[in-house]
Amino acid sequence: MADSFIFSLLHHRRHLPDLRIPHSRLVISGLIHDSLAASRLVQFVLRSGAAGGLPYALSIFNSLSRPDVFTWNAVIAGHAGLGSPDSAITLYFRMRDSHSPPNLYTFALLVKACHKSADCENSVKPAKKVHGQVMKTGVEDSLVVKNSLLSMYCQKKLFDDAWLLFARSRDLDLISWNILVSAFGKTGDLKTARFLFVNMPHRNLVSWSAMIDACVRVEAWAEALRLFGGLQDEGIRPDAVTLASVLKACAHSGALHQGRWIHLYIDRNRLCNRGSVILPTALVDMYCRCGCVEAAFEVFRRVSSKDVVLWNVMIGGLAMHGHGRRAVDLFALMKETAAAPNESTYIAVMCACTHAGMIDEGIEIFESMKADGVEPRREHYGCLADLMGRAGRVQKAEEVVLSMPMEPQAAQWGALMSACSMHNELDVGVRVGRRLIELEPHDAGRYVMLANMYADGGRWEEAMDVRREMEERAMKKETGCSLIE
């Protein structure tokens, strides 16, 4: 009995004021009591996204004498989309007591409301309440509901609850396993993620990618590369996300040969021609970290639509290898394009100026930040102090640190201390060294640097005092190590 003309009006109206016209037609024609028509109107109001859409949809909903399950779900979906678990649960209890019992979709919406809530702490109680209702109504065995609950618990970092639900479930699918592998991997719990991965009945690309990502997050580069080999042995084709993670492992472990093989694979399969800059950025980073700056620049040059991250990685790569002038020129070119520099851009280009001894350029770039709409942070002041300190302007570098509008931290004082050590500025170095020990009393390196400064200045008694102070704190400076292919 639905009026097709009214439905056509609904389909052609997307703004809240326009939807009042078909609403009035539904009321006049009596079709407002038709569950399908009312549900359709409520859904269109909610989809409009206009301010006041949800209250208006609720006013329509509350005027209905016997809304059916579709209409109830439409209104609950509106609250779920806003991440309002308490409101969604209140509606659920009203629905449960009405003539329209909830269905599986209702519970999926309730879980979604808890999942989307930005207030993690205050959404825990509603989440537990939803799970209780799921168990009470006997729909916990539904894989859709179960996986929604697992995902919600992991998103809320309620890993004990997620593990309990997972452990007591008999029928799990690949999605269930992947949810947990990914969740534990993202928290850095590689041991649990590995246990789950090894015991999975079978694996797909998502499983392998989640496990590789877990290794990359905790810098287990060698294991990430071994897993990539296992993925290939299984005959699974990696996607862009997986390849980006593996390229990061190659970059940090110096696995240039494998990185080049992945580059060839990407080119053969035209994976860089799909609009995303994830892979070009990962390739540029890998080549720069492995010392192949020209190969990195060739990848960079071939990308037509560069985002700010790609620009930053290329500028940072040039800075890393002492190509200060090229980095500054690339920064100037970036400012001429649509990609606006951000905080990370300025850190990269100022580091380039520091390593190349381009003092005036570095100061000019720092002073241009505010004009470009970027507020200097501690890191930028640290770069400026480092720039001046390396050039021998230690007094000026100290002035920069002391004039910071925010409290200097160990990184800024450390840059100044390195400059003092480099240029034998004992008086400033002693002040800075003592300040660093106050900030980081358990860092042996701070004591060693101060003691060495005293020794270089012939003040052996003070040097021995600092060494004794370090020994009293039972500290030992760790030796460094590196990993390269």
C-alpha positions in Angstrom: 0.0 0.0 0.0 3.1 2.2 -0.1 2.8 5.4 -2.1 5.5 5.1 -4.8 5.4 8.8 -5.4 6.4 9.5 -1.8 9.3 7.0 -2.1 10.5 8.8 -5.2 10.4 12.0 -3.3 12.6 10.5 -0.6 15.1 9.3 -3.1 15.5 12.7 -4.5 15.9 14.6 -1.2 19.1 14.5 0.7 18.8 17.6 3.0 16.9 17.7 6.3 14.5 20.6 5.4 13.6 18.9 2.1 12.6 15.7 4.0 9.9 17.5 5.9 7.8 17.6 2.7 7.6 13.8 2.2 7.2 13.5 6.0 4.0 15.6 5.8 2.8 13.6 2.8 3.2 10.4 4.8 1.2 11.8 7.7 -1.6 13.1 5.5 -1.8 9.9 3.6 -1.7 7.7 6.7 1.3 5.9 5.4 3.3 7.1 8.5 1.9 4.0 10.2 3.2 1.8 7.5 6.4 0.3 9.0 8.3 0.2 5.7 7.5 3.8 4.8 8.3 5.0 8.3 11.5 3.1 8.5 12.5 4.4 5.1 11.9 8.0 6.2 13.8 7.5 9.5 16.8 6.1 7.6 16.8 8.9 5.0 16.7 11.5 7.8 19.6 9.9 9.6 21.6 9.5 6.3 21.2 13.2 5.6 24.0 13.9 8.1 22.4 17.3 8.8 22.5 19.0 12.2 19.4 18.0 14.1 18.9 14.9 12.0 18.9 12.4 14.9 16.4 14.4 17.1 14.1 14.8 14.1 14.3 11.0 13.3 13.5 10.3 17.0 10.5 12.6 16.9 9.2 10.6 13.9 10.0 7.3 15.6 8.3 8.3 18.9 5.1 9.1 17.0 4.8 5.5 15.7 2.4 3.2 17.6 4.1 -0.1 16.8 7.5 0.3 15.1 8.8 -2.9 13.6 12.3 -4.3 14.0 13.6 -2.5 10.9 12.5 0.9 12.3 14.0 0.1 15.7 17.3 -0.9 14.1 17.3 2.2 11.9 17.2 4.5 15.0 19.7 2.3 17.0 21.9 2.5 13.9 21.8 6.3 14.1 23.0 6.3 17.7 25.6 3.6 16.8 27.0 5.8 14.0 27.5 8.6 16.6 29.2 6.3 19.0 26.6 6.8 21.7 26.4 3.4 23.5 24.2 4.4 26.4 21.5 5.9 24.1 21.7 2.8 21.9 21.3 0.5 24.9 18.4 2.5 26.2 16.6 2.1 22.9 17.5 -1.6 22.9 15.7 -2.2 26.3 12.7 -0.3 25.0 12.8 -2.5 21.9 13.1 -5.7 23.9 9.9 -4.7 25.9 8.0 -3.9 22.8 6.3 -6.1 20.2 9.5 -6.3 18.1 12.1 -8.5 19.6 15.7 -7.7 18.6 17.5 -9.7 16.0 21.2 -10.4 15.2 21.5 -7.1 13.4 20.4 -5.2 16.5 23.2 -6.7 18.6 25.7 -6.0 15.9 24.6 -2.3 16.0 24.9 -2.2 19.8 28.4 -3.6 19.6 29.2 -1.0 16.9 28.0 1.8 19.2 30.4 0.7 21.9 33.2 0.2 19.4 32.9 3.7 17.9 32.6 5.5 21.2 35.6 7.9 21.6 35.3 7.7 25.4 37.0 4.4 25.9 36.8 4.5 29.7 33.1 5.3 30.0 32.1 2.8 27.2 33.5 -0.2 29.0 30.4 -0.6 31.2 28.0 -0.4 28.3 30.2 -2.9 26.4 29.9 -5.4 29.2 26.2 -4.8 29.4 25.8 -5.5 25.7 27.8 -8.7 26.0 25.5 -9.7 28.9 22.4 -9.3 26.8 24.0 -11.2 23.9 24.6 -14.2 26.3 21.1 -13.8 27.8 19.4 -13.9 24.5 21.5 -16.8 23.2 23.0 -15.1 20.1 26.6 -15.4 21.3 27.1 -18.4 19.0 26.5 -16.1 16.0 29.9 -15.6 14.4 28.9 -12.1 13.3 28.1 -11.1 16.9 31.0 -13.0 18.3 33.6 -11.3 16.0 32.0 -7.9 16.6 32.5 -8.5 20.4 36.1 -9.6 19.9 36.9 -6.6 17.8 35.2 -4.3 20.3 37.1 -5.7 23.3 40.4 -5.4 21.5 39.6 -1.9 20.4 38.9 -1.0 24.1 42.1 -2.8 25.1 40.1 -5.3 27.2 42.3 -8.1 26.2 41.4 -10.4 29.1 37.8 -10.3 28.1 38.7 -10.8 24.4 40.9 -13.8 25.3 38.2 -15.3 27.5 35.5 -15.0 24.8 38.0 -16.4 22.2 39.1 -19.4 24.4 35.6 -20.5 25.3 34.2 -20.3 21.8 33.9 -23.5 19.9 33.2 -22.3 16.4 35.7 -19.7 15.3 36.5 -18.6 11.8 39.6 -17.0 10.2 38.3 -13.5 11.0 38.2 -14.4 14.7 41.9 -15.5 14.7 43.0 -12.5 12.6 41.3 -10.0 15.0 43.4 -11.3 17.9 46.6 -11.7 16.0 46.3 -8.1 14.8 45.2 -6.7 18.2 48.0 -8.3 20.2 50.5 -7.4 17.5 49.5 -3.8 17.6 50.1 -3.6 21.4 53.6 -5.0 21.0 52.8 -8.4 22.5 54.7 -10.4 19.9 54.8 -13.5 22.0 51.0 -13.9 22.2 50.5 -12.8 18.5 53.1 -15.4 17.5 51.4 -18.1 19.6 48.1 -17.4 17.9 49.6 -17.2 14.4 51.4 -20.6 14.8 48.3 -22.3 16.1 45.9 -21.0 13.4 44.1 -23.8 11.5 44.8 -21.9 8.3 46.1 -18.4 7.3 45.3 -15.9 4.6 47.0 -12.6 3.5 45.5 -10.7 6.5 47.0 -13.2 8.9 50.5 -13.0 7.4 50.3 -9.2 7.1 49.2 -8.8 10.7 52.1 -10.9 12.0 54.6 -9.1 9.8 53.3 -5.8 11.1 53.6 -7.1 14.7 57.3 -7.9 14.1 57.9 -4.5 12.5 56.3 -2.7 15.5 58.8 -4.2 17.9 61.7 -3.9 15.5 62.0 -7.7 15.0 63.3 -7.0 11.5 64.8 -10.4 10.8 61.6 -12.3 11.8 59.5 -10.0 9.7 61.7 -10.8 6.6 61.5 -14.6 7.4 57.7 -14.3 7.6 57.6 -12.6 4.2 59.5 -15.6 2.9 56.9 -17.9 4.4 54.1 -15.9 2.8 55.8 -16.4 -0.6 56.2 -20.1 0.0 52.5 -20.4 0.6 51.8 -18.8 -2.8 50.0 -15.8 -1.3 50.3 -12.5 -3.2 51.3 -9.6 -0.9 49.3 -6.4 -1.1 50.6 -2.8 -0.7 50.2 -2.7 3.1 52.2 -5.9 3.5 55.0 -4.8 1.1 55.2 -1.5 2.9 55.8 -3.3 6.2 58.4 -5.6 4.7 60.2 -2.6 3.1 60.4 -1.0 6.5 62.1 -4.1 7.8 64.5 -4.1 4.8 65.3 -0.4 5.5 66.1 -0.9 9.2 68.1 -4.1 8.7 70.0 -3.0 5.7 68.5 -5.7 3.5 69.1 -3.9 0.3 69.1 -7.0 -1.9 65.6 -8.0 -0.7 64.4 -4.4 -0.9 65.4 -4.3 -4.6 63.6 -7.6 -5.3 60.5 -6.1 -3.8 60.9 -3.0 -5.9 61.0 -5.2 -9.0 57.9 -7.1 -7.8 56.1 -3.8 -7.4 57.1 -2.5 -10.8 56.2 -5.8 -12.5 52.7 -5.8 -11.0 52.3 -2.0 -11.5 51.4 -1.6 -7.8 52.8 2.0 -7.7 50.3 3.0 -10.5 47.2 2.7 -8.3 47.1 6.2 -6.8 48.4 5.5 -3.4 51.9 6.8 -2.3 52.3 4.1 0.5 54.7 2.0 -1.6 56.7 4.8 -3.2 57.2 6.3 0.3 58.4 3.0 1.7 60.7 2.5 -1.3 62.3 6.0 -0.9 62.8 5.4 2.8 64.3 1.9 2.2 66.8 3.2 -0.4 67.8 6.2 1.7 68.4 4.1 4.8 70.4 1.7 2.7 72.6 4.5 1.3 71.1 4.5 -2.2 70.1 8.1 -2.4 70.0 8.3 -6.2 67.7 5.2 -6.4 65.5 6.8 -3.8 65.3 10.1 -5.8 64.4 8.2 -9.0 61.4 6.6 -7.2 60.5 10.0 -5.8 60.7 11.7 -9.2 58.4 9.2 -10.9 55.5 9.9 -8.4 53.1 12.4 -10.0 51.0 13.1 -6.9 53.3 13.5 -3.9 51.9 13.9 -0.4 53.7 15.7 2.4 55.0 12.4 3.9 56.8 11.5 0.7 58.4 14.9 0.4 59.5 14.6 4.1 61.1 11.2 3.6 63.0 12.4 0.5 64.2 15.6 2.2 65.2 13.6 5.3 67.0 11.0 3.2 69.1 13.7 1.5 69.8 15.3 4.9 70.9 11.9 6.3 73.6 11.5 3.7 74.9 15.1 3.8 73.2 16.5 0.7 72.2 19.7 2.5 72.0 21.9 -0.6 69.8 19.4 -2.5 67.5 19.0 0.6 67.1 22.8 0.8 66.4 23.1 -2.9 63.8 20.3 -2.7 62.2 22.1 0.3 61.9 25.2 -1.8 60.4 23.2 -4.7 57.9 21.6 -2.2 56.7 25.1 -1.1 56.0 26.0 -4.8 53.8 22.9 -5.1 50.4 22.2 -3.5 52.0 20.1 -0.7 52.3 22.5 2.4 55.2 21.7 4.7 54.4 20.5 8.2 56.4 20.2 11.5 58.3 17.1 10.3 59.3 18.9 7.0 61.0 21.6 9.0 62.8 19.2 11.2 64.2 17.3 8.1 65.3 20.4 6.3 66.9 22.0 9.4 68.8 18.8 10.0 70.0 19.0 6.4 71.3 22.5 7.1 73.0 21.4 10.3 74.9 18.5 8.7 75.9 20.7 5.7 76.9 23.7 7.9 74.3 25.9 6.2 73.8 28.2 9.2 72.2 31.2 7.6 69.8 29.0 5.5 68.8 27.1 8.6 68.1 30.2 10.6 66.1 31.7 7.7 64.0 28.4 7.4 63.3 28.4 11.2 62.2 32.1 11.1 59.9 31.3 8.1 57.9 28.7 10.0 55.3 30.9 11.6 54.8 32.7 8.3 54.0 29.3 6.8 51.5 28.6 9.6 53.7 26.1 11.5 54.3 26.8 15.2 57.8 25.8 16.2 58.0 22.9 18.8 60.8 21.7 21.1 62.3 19.7 18.3 62.7 22.7 16.0 64.4 24.7 18.8 66.6 21.7 19.3 67.5 21.7 15.6 68.3 25.4 15.7 70.5 25.0 18.8 72.3 22.0 17.2 72.8 24.0 14.0 74.4 26.9 15.8 76.3 24.7 18.2 77.9 22.6 15.5 79.0 25.8 13.8 80.8 26.8 17.0 78.2 29.4 18.1 77.8 27.7 21.4 76.8 30.9 23.3 74.1 31.6 20.7 72.9 27.9 20.9 72.6 28.3 24.7 70.5 31.4 24.2 68.2 29.6 21.8 67.6 26.8 24.4 67.0 29.3 27.3 64.7 31.4 25.2 62.4 28.6 24.3 58.7 29.4 25.1 58.3 25.9 26.5 60.4 24.0 29.1 63.5 22.5 27.4 63.8 18.8 27.6 66.8 16.4 27.5 66.9 16.3 23.7 67.5 20.1 23.5 70.1 20.2 26.3 71.7 17.1 24.7 72.2 18.9 21.4 73.8 21.8 23.2 76.0 19.4 25.3 77.3 17.8 22.1 78.2 21.2 20.7 80.1 22.0 24.0 82.0 18.8 23.8 82.8 19.3 20.1 84.2 22.9 20.6 85.6 22.4 24.2 83.2 25.0 25.7 83.8 23.8 29.2 81.9 26.5 31.2 78.7 26.1 29.2 79.2 22.3 29.0 79.4 22.0 32.8 76.2 23.9 33.3 74.4 21.9 30.6 75.9 18.6 31.8 74.6 19.1 35.3 71.2 20.0 34.0 71.1 16.8 31.9 72.0 14.7 35.0 69.2 16.4 36.9 66.8 15.5 34.0 68.1 11.9 33.4 69.9 10.8 36.6 70.0 7.1 35.4 71.5 7.7 32.0 75.2 6.7 32.2 76.0 8.5 29.0 75.3 11.9 30.6 77.9 11.3 33.3 80.5 10.0 30.9 80.1 13.0 28.6 80.4 15.4 31.6 83.4 13.5 33.0 85.1 13.6 29.6 84.6 17.4 29.3 86.2 17.9 32.7 89.1 15.7 31.7 89.6 17.5 28.3 89.8 20.7 30.3 92.4 19.3 32.7 90.0 19.3 35.6 90.8 15.7 36.7 89.4 15.9 40.2 86.0 17.0 39.0 86.1 14.2 36.3 86.8 11.6 39.0 84.0 13.0 41.1 81.5 12.5 38.2 82.9 9.0 37.6 82.4 8.1 41.3 78.9 9.5 41.3 78.1 7.3 38.3 79.6 4.2 40.0 77.6 4.9 43.2 74.4 4.8 41.1 75.7 1.4 39.8 75.5 2.4 36.2 77.5 1.2 33.2 77.5 2.7 29.8 76.3 0.3 27.2 78.3 -0.4 24.1 76.5 0.1 20.7 75.9 -2.4 18.0 74.5 -2.4 14.5 72.9 -4.9 12.1 73.5 -4.8 8.4 72.9 -7.2 5.5 
